[in-house]
């Protein structure tokens, strides 16, 4: 099948490489010539395990190409996926300008019966707007659909190759059969729904996962008031089949490119349709206040951050990615610096990216190793659970001449082990 992916960001590049790996002829389309040149050399501007190897293999096989030409990419394409960004404004409104620009540009080159699929995260009802734009210049009969993505950064290639499900939002049986055939090699459950349901499924999945994180953080706060241990609570509730053991992450709140954006957009959408007082409008508020609340509590216990050296380990929003969007460190580091602390940061992959979010200065310095970052620190904060951090022997950087605190922001360490090394341990919900 001949496929075009419009947009060579995170979702677009991964999707293009994966569809090509199943033998389809795939064209990745972007108006950024520099990015296209880089992708032709299998270089991506972000870190994602396994992606560059997959790009190399599929391009060598002749199954994947990249271009800036809409005419070249669209003219012979059976299925066109729109996978451009949909950033949100401060109030959470989804900005669909890149989706609409793509529609305007592709419309003149559509072949008869081509299917235009919106993979970008968009509010329900967007397909009608897409069709209005395409209809202005399209010369042929075409179809539209919505096929949202559910991949996770850090495991995106694996997730895309091994999805829990494929959700296909269509209005006609023929489009469904074509898209079902395209996704058959994924060997997973394929769910046929309306386009509106597909779009709501994407928002619902991310909002629910964000809700679980927010919920367990609220429980963790109560545990700190009454002597309970959040890890023991999670173990106790997790055996209930209605609840499950998975996806309980007490800590500094959720971040990244999806959860904060999608929850805000769902909240904005709910207000637009008259559901102002629902849960989604509260989740963002709780999550945004999470970091300052925890740091205030830690500050009281350690006698304040002023004048102290703090090692912040783990700067990306999660392990196995260099994505800094809504990363805890983006709030934690300025907070500490503003309180008079000297911050020493470390991350296995995000050291170049972090400088675009938080510049190094006399208060903030970044280091290439945990040893350098932790040396001389009064407080060590294990912020993100990179394997390099969790498996590090912190006894090797213990300074026995002074009191040192260890803040375990993801509850990944044994308190007994950390205290055995001479640190004063603080976790979340303990």
MARGUBA-794446 format. One record per residue (C-alpha): x, y, z; residue in three letters. Coordinates in steps of 0.05 Angstrom, whole numbers, plus 5000, padded with zeros to 4 digits. Example, Ala and Ser with C-alpha at 12.3 -4.5 7.8 and 13.67 -1.06 7.14 Angstrom:
residues 2
node east->5246&north->4910&up->5156&resn->ALA
node east->5273&north->4979&up->5143&resn->SER
//
This chain:
residues 430
node east->5000&north->5000&up->5000&resn->UNK
node east->5025&north->5070&up->4985&resn->UNK
node east->5025&north->5113&up->5048&resn->UNK
node east->5042&north->5185&up->5062&resn->UNK
node east->5056&north->5212&up->5132&resn->UNK
node east->5050&north->5288&up->5138&resn->UNK
node east->5092&north->5313&up->5195&resn->UNK
node east->5159&north->5285&up->5216&resn->UNK
node east->5156&north->5298&up->5290&resn->UNK
node east->5157&north->5243&up->5342&resn->UNK
node east->5092&north->5208&up->5320&resn->UNK
node east->5103&north->5219&up->5246&resn->UNK
node east->5173&north->5191&up->5242&resn->UNK
node east->5159&north->5130&up->5285&resn->UNK
node east->5094&north->5115&up->5246&resn->UNK
node east->5129&north->5123&up->5179&resn->UNK
node east->5185&north->5075&up->5197&resn->UNK
node east->5138&north->5023&up->5226&resn->UNK
node east->5089&north->5023&up->5167&resn->UNK
node east->5149&north->5017&up->5120&resn->UNK
node east->5176&north->4958&up->5161&resn->UNK
node east->5113&north->4919&up->5142&resn->UNK
node east->5128&north->4927&up->5068&resn->UNK
node east->5087&north->4989&up->5051&resn->UNK
node east->5115&north->5044&up->5007&resn->UNK
node east->5118&north->5103&up->5055&resn->UNK
node east->5134&north->5176&up->5043&resn->UNK
node east->5149&north->5221&up->5101&resn->UNK
node east->5129&north->5293&up->5084&resn->UNK
node east->5151&north->5357&up->5118&resn->UNK
node east->5162&north->5429&up->5095&resn->UNK
node east->5227&north->5433&up->5135&resn->UNK
node east->5282&north->5417&up->5085&resn->UNK
node east->5336&north->5412&up->5139&resn->UNK
node east->5296&north->5361&up->5178&resn->UNK
node east->5282&north->5320&up->5114&resn->UNK
node east->5357&north->5320&up->5097&resn->UNK
node east->5372&north->5295&up->5167&resn->UNK
node east->5319&north->5240&up->5164&resn->UNK
node east->5347&north->5216&up->5097&resn->UNK
node east->5411&north->5203&up->5136&resn->UNK
node east->5369&north->5167&up->5191&resn->UNK
node east->5383&north->5223&up->5241&resn->UNK
node east->5327&north->5247&up->5285&resn->UNK
node east->5328&north->5310&up->5329&resn->UNK
node east->5307&north->5271&up->5391&resn->UNK
node east->5328&north->5208&up->5427&resn->UNK
node east->5284&north->5146&up->5418&resn->UNK
node east->5313&north->5076&up->5427&resn->UNK
node east->5314&north->5035&up->5362&resn->UNK
node east->5286&north->5089&up->5317&resn->UNK
node east->5349&north->5107&up->5278&resn->UNK
node east->5363&north->5033&up->5263&resn->UNK
node east->5292&north->5024&up->5237&resn->UNK
node east->5298&north->5086&up->5193&resn->UNK
node east->5363&north->5060&up->5164&resn->UNK
node east->5335&north->4991&up->5150&resn->UNK
node east->5270&north->5014&up->5117&resn->UNK
node east->5306&north->5067&up->5074&resn->UNK
node east->5358&north->5017&up->5051&resn->UNK
node east->5301&north->4970&up->5031&resn->UNK
node east->5271&north->5025&up->4990&resn->UNK
node east->5206&north->5025&up->5029&resn->UNK
node east->5214&north->5093&up->5062&resn->UNK
node east->5231&north->5160&up->5031&resn->UNK
node east->5226&north->5232&up->5054&resn->UNK
node east->5207&north->5295&up->5015&resn->UNK
node east->5184&north->5367&up->5022&resn->UNK
node east->5139&north->5362&up->4960&resn->UNK
node east->5064&north->5354&up->4971&resn->UNK
node east->5054&north->5338&up->4898&resn->UNK
node east->5106&north->5282&up->4899&resn->UNK
node east->5080&north->5254&up->4965&resn->UNK
node east->5005&north->5257&up->4955&resn->UNK
node east->4992&north->5244&up->4881&resn->UNK
node east->4997&north->5168&up->4883&resn->UNK
node east->4982&north->5157&up->4957&resn->UNK
node east->4926&north->5110&up->4978&resn->UNK
node east->4926&north->5133&up->5051&resn->UNK
node east->4950&north->5200&up->5077&resn->UNK
node east->4962&north->5206&up->5152&resn->UNK
node east->4963&north->5275&up->5182&resn->UNK
node east->5010&north->5271&up->5242&resn->UNK
node east->5028&north->5344&up->5254&resn->UNK
node east->5030&north->5378&up->5321&resn->UNK
node east->4968&north->5406&up->5356&resn->UNK
node east->4996&north->5452&up->5410&resn->UNK
node east->4948&north->5480&up->5461&resn->UNK
node east->4940&north->5551&up->5485&resn->UNK
node east->4944&north->5572&up->5557&resn->UNK
node east->4870&north->5558&up->5568&resn->UNK
node east->4876&north->5489&up->5536&resn->UNK
node east->4845&north->5503&up->5468&resn->UNK
node east->4876&north->5456&up->5415&resn->UNK
node east->4910&north->5496&up->5360&resn->UNK
node east->4892&north->5460&up->5295&resn->UNK
node east->4927&north->5507&up->5247&resn->UNK
node east->4979&north->5456&up->5226&resn->UNK
node east->4925&north->5405&up->5212&resn->UNK
node east->4886&north->5455&up->5170&resn->UNK
node east->4949&north->5478&up->5133&resn->UNK
node east->4964&north->5406&up->5115&resn->UNK
node east->4893&north->5396&up->5089&resn->UNK
node east->4898&north->5458&up->5045&resn->UNK
node east->4965&north->5435&up->5016&resn->UNK
node east->4945&north->5362&up->5003&resn->UNK
node east->4876&north->5375&up->4973&resn->UNK
node east->4897&north->5391&up->4901&resn->UNK
node east->4937&north->5327&up->4894&resn->UNK
node east->4890&north->5274&up->4922&resn->UNK
node east->4878&north->5213&up->4879&resn->UNK
node east->4809&north->5183&up->4870&resn->UNK
node east->4783&north->5147&up->4933&resn->UNK
node east->4844&north->5165&up->4975&resn->UNK
node east->4834&north->5164&up->5050&resn->UNK
node east->4857&north->5223&up->5092&resn->UNK
node east->4869&north->5199&up->5163&resn->UNK
node east->4879&north->5247&up->5221&resn->UNK
node east->4929&north->5215&up->5270&resn->UNK
node east->4942&north->5279&up->5307&resn->UNK
node east->4906&north->5288&up->5374&resn->UNK
node east->4845&north->5331&up->5358&resn->UNK
node east->4778&north->5347&up->5390&resn->UNK
node east->4715&north->5310&up->5367&resn->UNK
node east->4685&north->5343&up->5306&resn->UNK
node east->4751&north->5360&up->5274&resn->UNK
node east->4740&north->5315&up->5213&resn->UNK
node east->4681&north->5359&up->5191&resn->UNK
node east->4727&north->5419&up->5191&resn->UNK
node east->4780&north->5380&up->5154&resn->UNK
node east->4730&north->5361&up->5100&resn->UNK
node east->4707&north->5433&up->5092&resn->UNK
node east->4778&north->5455&up->5078&resn->UNK
node east->4794&north->5398&up->5030&resn->UNK
node east->4729&north->5407&up->4992&resn->UNK
node east->4750&north->5477&up->4971&resn->UNK
node east->4802&north->5450&up->4923&resn->UNK
node east->4797&north->5374&up->4918&resn->UNK
node east->4780&north->5349&up->4849&resn->UNK
node east->4763&north->5277&up->4866&resn->UNK
node east->4722&north->5235&up->4914&resn->UNK
node east->4760&north->5220&up->4978&resn->UNK
node east->4746&north->5194&up->5048&resn->UNK
node east->4767&north->5214&up->5118&resn->UNK
node east->4782&north->5175&up->5182&resn->UNK
node east->4813&north->5182&up->5250&resn->UNK
node east->4866&north->5133&up->5275&resn->UNK
node east->4897&north->5160&up->5339&resn->UNK
node east->4964&north->5137&up->5365&resn->UNK
node east->4975&north->5109&up->5435&resn->UNK
node east->5051&north->5102&up->5437&resn->UNK
node east->5096&north->5122&up->5495&resn->UNK
node east->5160&north->5161&up->5488&resn->UNK
node east->5220&north->5119&up->5508&resn->UNK
node east->5187&north->5055&up->5481&resn->UNK
node east->5153&north->5085&up->5419&resn->UNK
node east->5182&north->5036&up->5368&resn->UNK
node east->5163&north->4976&up->5410&resn->UNK
node east->5094&north->5005&up->5427&resn->UNK
node east->5079&north->5020&up->5354&resn->UNK
node east->5101&north->4950&up->5331&resn->UNK
node east->5064&north->4917&up->5389&resn->UNK
node east->5001&north->4959&up->5403&resn->UNK
node east->4948&north->4940&up->5454&resn->UNK
node east->4896&north->4959&up->5401&resn->UNK
node east->4885&north->4997&up->5337&resn->UNK
node east->4826&north->5045&up->5339&resn->UNK
node east->4797&north->5062&up->5271&resn->UNK
node east->4746&north->5118&up->5268&resn->UNK
node east->4708&north->5116&up->5202&resn->UNK
node east->4639&north->5130&up->5172&resn->UNK
node east->4642&north->5080&up->5114&resn->UNK
node east->4657&north->5005&up->5109&resn->UNK
node east->4705&north->5010&up->5051&resn->UNK
node east->4752&north->5057&up->5087&resn->UNK
node east->4750&north->5011&up->5147&resn->UNK
node east->4768&north->4950&up->5105&resn->UNK
node east->4828&north->4986&up->5074&resn->UNK
node east->4853&north->5012&up->5141&resn->UNK
node east->4839&north->4945&up->5174&resn->UNK
node east->4882&north->4911&up->5120&resn->UNK
node east->4937&north->4962&up->5130&resn->UNK
node east->4939&north->4947&up->5205&resn->UNK
node east->4930&north->4872&up->5201&resn->UNK
node east->5006&north->4858&up->5208&resn->UNK
node east->5004&north->4890&up->5277&resn->UNK
node east->4968&north->4827&up->5300&resn->UNK
node east->4926&north->4861&up->5353&resn->UNK
node east->4854&north->4879&up->5367&resn->UNK
node east->4825&north->4927&up->5316&resn->UNK
node east->4766&north->4968&up->5340&resn->UNK
node east->4718&north->5001&up->5291&resn->UNK
node east->4685&north->5064&up->5319&resn->UNK
node east->4660&north->5132&up->5295&resn->UNK
node east->4712&north->5186&up->5283&resn->UNK
node east->4685&north->5223&up->5344&resn->UNK
node east->4693&north->5162&up->5388&resn->UNK
node east->4764&north->5151&up->5363&resn->UNK
node east->4783&north->5222&up->5381&resn->UNK
node east->4750&north->5216&up->5450&resn->UNK
node east->4785&north->5149&up->5461&resn->UNK
node east->4853&north->5183&up->5454&resn->UNK
node east->4835&north->5239&up->5502&resn->UNK
node east->4802&north->5190&up->5550&resn->UNK
node east->4862&north->5143&up->5553&resn->UNK
node east->4911&north->5199&up->5570&resn->UNK
node east->4863&north->5233&up->5618&resn->UNK
node east->4851&north->5168&up->5655&resn->UNK
node east->4926&north->5153&up->5663&resn->UNK
node east->4937&north->5225&up->5686&resn->UNK
node east->4880&north->5215&up->5736&resn->UNK
node east->4913&north->5152&up->5764&resn->UNK
node east->4977&north->5191&up->5776&resn->UNK
node east->4940&north->5249&up->5807&resn->UNK
node east->4898&north->5202&up->5850&resn->UNK
node east->4958&north->5163&up->5878&resn->UNK
node east->4994&north->5228&up->5893&resn->UNK
node east->4934&north->5251&up->5934&resn->UNK
node east->4936&north->5186&up->5972&resn->UNK
node east->5011&north->5194&up->5982&resn->UNK
node east->4999&north->5262&up->6014&resn->UNK
node east->4952&north->5229&up->6064&resn->UNK
node east->5002&north->5174&up->6078&resn->UNK
node east->5053&north->5226&up->6099&resn->UNK
node east->5002&north->5253&up->6149&resn->UNK
node east->4986&north->5187&up->6182&resn->UNK
node east->5048&north->5143&up->6179&resn->UNK
node east->5025&north->5097&up->6123&resn->UNK
node east->5072&north->5077&up->6067&resn->UNK
node east->5047&north->5091&up->5996&resn->UNK
node east->5084&north->5031&up->5967&resn->UNK
node east->5049&north->4985&up->6017&resn->UNK
node east->4982&north->5018&up->6000&resn->UNK
node east->4993&north->5007&up->5925&resn->UNK
node east->5011&north->4934&up->5939&resn->UNK
node east->4947&north->4925&up->5979&resn->UNK
node east->4900&north->4956&up->5929&resn->UNK
node east->4935&north->4929&up->5867&resn->UNK
node east->4912&north->4857&up->5878&resn->UNK
node east->4840&north->4880&up->5868&resn->UNK
node east->4826&north->4860&up->5796&resn->UNK
node east->4783&north->4922&up->5787&resn->UNK
node east->4842&north->4966&up->5804&resn->UNK
node east->4905&north->4929&up->5782&resn->UNK
node east->4978&north->4935&up->5801&resn->UNK
node east->5000&north->4974&up->5741&resn->UNK
node east->5010&north->5048&up->5730&resn->UNK
node east->5014&north->5073&up->5801&resn->UNK
node east->5069&north->5127&up->5800&resn->UNK
node east->5071&north->5169&up->5864&resn->UNK
node east->5119&north->5226&up->5855&resn->UNK
node east->5125&north->5296&up->5828&resn->UNK
node east->5065&north->5291&up->5780&resn->UNK
node east->5057&north->5276&up->5706&resn->UNK
node east->5093&north->5312&up->5650&resn->UNK
node east->5114&north->5303&up->5578&resn->UNK
node east->5084&north->5323&up->5512&resn->UNK
node east->5017&north->5287&up->5519&resn->UNK
node east->4986&north->5283&up->5588&resn->UNK
node east->4989&north->5357&up->5607&resn->UNK
node east->4967&north->5379&up->5538&resn->UNK
node east->4912&north->5328&up->5529&resn->UNK
node east->4882&north->5337&up->5598&resn->UNK
node east->4880&north->5413&up->5588&resn->UNK
node east->4848&north->5404&up->5519&resn->UNK
node east->4796&north->5356&up->5546&resn->UNK
node east->4781&north->5405&up->5602&resn->UNK
node east->4774&north->5462&up->5552&resn->UNK
node east->4729&north->5420&up->5507&resn->UNK
node east->4686&north->5401&up->5567&resn->UNK
node east->4677&north->5475&up->5583&resn->UNK
node east->4658&north->5489&up->5511&resn->UNK
node east->4602&north->5438&up->5514&resn->UNK
node east->4576&north->5462&up->5582&resn->UNK
node east->4610&north->5413&up->5629&resn->UNK
node east->4650&north->5464&up->5668&resn->UNK
node east->4652&north->5430&up->5735&resn->UNK
node east->4679&north->5362&up->5715&resn->UNK
node east->4740&north->5324&up->5740&resn->UNK
node east->4786&north->5344&up->5683&resn->UNK
node east->4784&north->5417&up->5702&resn->UNK
node east->4813&north->5400&up->5771&resn->UNK
node east->4866&north->5349&up->5752&resn->UNK
node east->4910&north->5401&up->5717&resn->UNK
node east->4906&north->5448&up->5777&resn->UNK
node east->4927&north->5393&up->5825&resn->UNK
node east->4984&north->5370&up->5781&resn->UNK
node east->5011&north->5440&up->5769&resn->UNK
node east->5015&north->5453&up->5844&resn->UNK
node east->5046&north->5385&up->5859&resn->UNK
node east->5120&north->5403&up->5854&resn->UNK
node east->5119&north->5467&up->5895&resn->UNK
node east->5078&north->5431&up->5948&resn->UNK
node east->5129&north->5374&up->5955&resn->UNK
node east->5189&north->5420&up->5953&resn->UNK
node east->5159&north->5463&up->6008&resn->UNK
node east->5150&north->5401&up->6051&resn->UNK
node east->5221&north->5378&up->6038&resn->UNK
node east->5247&north->5448&up->6052&resn->UNK
node east->5216&north->5448&up->6122&resn->UNK
node east->5249&north->5381&up->6138&resn->UNK
node east->5319&north->5400&up->6116&resn->UNK
node east->5319&north->5471&up->6143&resn->UNK
node east->5312&north->5506&up->6076&resn->UNK
node east->5349&north->5503&up->6010&resn->UNK
node east->5385&north->5569&up->6016&resn->UNK
node east->5460&north->5563&up->6013&resn->UNK
node east->5457&north->5488&up->5999&resn->UNK
node east->5484&north->5450&up->5939&resn->UNK
node east->5431&north->5405&up->5907&resn->UNK
node east->5444&north->5351&up->5856&resn->UNK
node east->5384&north->5341&up->5811&resn->UNK
node east->5391&north->5274&up->5775&resn->UNK
node east->5345&north->5260&up->5716&resn->UNK
node east->5324&north->5321&up->5675&resn->UNK
node east->5280&north->5293&up->5620&resn->UNK
node east->5206&north->5281&up->5636&resn->UNK
node east->5216&north->5205&up->5637&resn->UNK
node east->5271&north->5153&up->5625&resn->UNK
node east->5295&north->5135&up->5555&resn->UNK
node east->5278&north->5202&up->5523&resn->UNK
node east->5310&north->5270&up->5519&resn->UNK
node east->5242&north->5304&up->5517&resn->UNK
node east->5240&north->5362&up->5566&resn->UNK
node east->5168&north->5384&up->5554&resn->UNK
node east->5134&north->5391&up->5622&resn->UNK
node east->5192&north->5355&up->5655&resn->UNK
node east->5194&north->5362&up->5731&resn->UNK
node east->5264&north->5390&up->5727&resn->UNK
node east->5238&north->5451&up->5689&resn->UNK
node east->5201&north->5471&up->5752&resn->UNK
node east->5247&north->5441&up->5805&resn->UNK
node east->5312&north->5473&up->5783&resn->UNK
node east->5287&north->5546&up->5779&resn->UNK
node east->5250&north->5535&up->5845&resn->UNK
node east->5313&north->5513&up->5880&resn->UNK
node east->5355&north->5568&up->5848&resn->UNK
node east->5305&north->5621&up->5868&resn->UNK
node east->5310&north->5598&up->5940&resn->UNK
node east->5385&north->5607&up->5939&resn->UNK
node east->5409&north->5536&up->5925&resn->UNK
node east->5466&north->5518&up->5878&resn->UNK
node east->5440&north->5465&up->5830&resn->UNK
node east->5482&north->5412&up->5795&resn->UNK
node east->5443&north->5374&up->5742&resn->UNK
node east->5454&north->5308&up->5707&resn->UNK
node east->5417&north->5267&up->5654&resn->UNK
node east->5441&north->5211&up->5609&resn->UNK
node east->5410&north->5240&up->5545&resn->UNK
node east->5379&north->5309&up->5557&resn->UNK
node east->5440&north->5352&up->5573&resn->UNK
node east->5438&north->5388&up->5507&resn->UNK
node east->5363&north->5396&up->5505&resn->UNK
node east->5357&north->5421&up->5577&resn->UNK
node east->5398&north->5483&up->5559&resn->UNK
node east->5341&north->5507&up->5515&resn->UNK
node east->5295&north->5505&up->5576&resn->UNK
node east->5341&north->5524&up->5634&resn->UNK
node east->5406&north->5560&up->5618&resn->UNK
node east->5467&north->5544&up->5659&resn->UNK
node east->5492&north->5603&up->5701&resn->UNK
node east->5525&north->5616&up->5767&resn->UNK
node east->5468&north->5580&up->5803&resn->UNK
node east->5458&north->5522&up->5754&resn->UNK
node east->5511&north->5476&up->5724&resn->UNK
node east->5503&north->5412&up->5684&resn->UNK
node east->5550&north->5352&up->5688&resn->UNK
node east->5564&north->5291&up->5645&resn->UNK
node east->5566&north->5241&up->5703&resn->UNK
node east->5530&north->5226&up->5768&resn->UNK
node east->5596&north->5228&up->5804&resn->UNK
node east->5609&north->5300&up->5783&resn->UNK
node east->5537&north->5323&up->5797&resn->UNK
node east->5532&north->5290&up->5865&resn->UNK
node east->5602&north->5309&up->5890&resn->UNK
node east->5597&north->5356&up->5948&resn->UNK
node east->5520&north->5359&up->5947&resn->UNK
node east->5482&north->5372&up->6011&resn->UNK
node east->5420&north->5343&up->5979&resn->UNK
node east->5413&north->5292&up->5923&resn->UNK
node east->5347&north->5289&up->5887&resn->UNK
node east->5335&north->5227&up->5844&resn->UNK
node east->5282&north->5260&up->5801&resn->UNK
node east->5273&north->5212&up->5743&resn->UNK
node east->5284&north->5137&up->5746&resn->UNK
node east->5337&north->5128&up->5692&resn->UNK
node east->5371&north->5060&up->5701&resn->UNK
node east->5438&north->5095&up->5707&resn->UNK
node east->5412&north->5132&up->5768&resn->UNK
node east->5373&north->5077&up->5802&resn->UNK
node east->5432&north->5028&up->5796&resn->UNK
node east->5485&north->5078&up->5818&resn->UNK
node east->5523&north->5064&up->5882&resn->UNK
node east->5512&north->5128&up->5920&resn->UNK
node east->5558&north->5106&up->5976&resn->UNK
node east->5615&north->5125&up->5929&resn->UNK
node east->5595&north->5199&up->5932&resn->UNK
node east->5577&north->5202&up->6006&resn->UNK
node east->5613&north->5258&up->6043&resn->UNK
node east->5621&north->5233&up->6114&resn->UNK
node east->5641&north->5302&up->6138&resn->UNK
node east->5571&north->5330&up->6133&resn->UNK
node east->5497&north->5315&up->6136&resn->UNK
node east->5469&north->5295&up->6068&resn->UNK
node east->5397&north->5285&up->6047&resn->UNK
node east->5372&north->5238&up->5993&resn->UNK
node east->5304&north->5254&up->5962&resn->UNK
node east->5276&north->5195&up->5924&resn->UNK
node east->5224&north->5229&up->5879&resn->UNK
node east->5200&north->5163&up->5848&resn->UNK
node east->5206&north->5116&up->5907&resn->UNK
node east->5257&north->5073&up->5869&resn->UNK
node east->5307&north->5063&up->5926&resn->UNK
node east->5308&north->5023&up->5990&resn->UNK
node east->5305&north->5072&up->6048&resn->UNK
node east->5345&north->5024&up->6090&resn->UNK
node east->5400&north->5020&up->6038&resn->UNK
node east->5404&north->5095&up->6029&resn->UNK
node east->5405&north->5107&up->6104&resn->UNK
node east->5457&north->5052&up->6111&resn->UNK
node east->5502&north->5093&up->6067&resn->UNK
node east->5495&north->5151&up->6116&resn->UNK
node east->5443&north->5194&up->6080&resn->UNK
node east->5378&north->5219&up->6110&resn->UNK
node east->5324&north->5190&up->6064&resn->UNK
node east->5259&north->5223&up->6041&resn->UNK
node east->5212&north->5192&up->5991&resn->UNK
node east->5140&north->5206&up->5970&resn->UNK
node east->5083&north->5183&up->6013&resn->UNK
node east->5128&north->5152&up->6065&resn->UNK
//
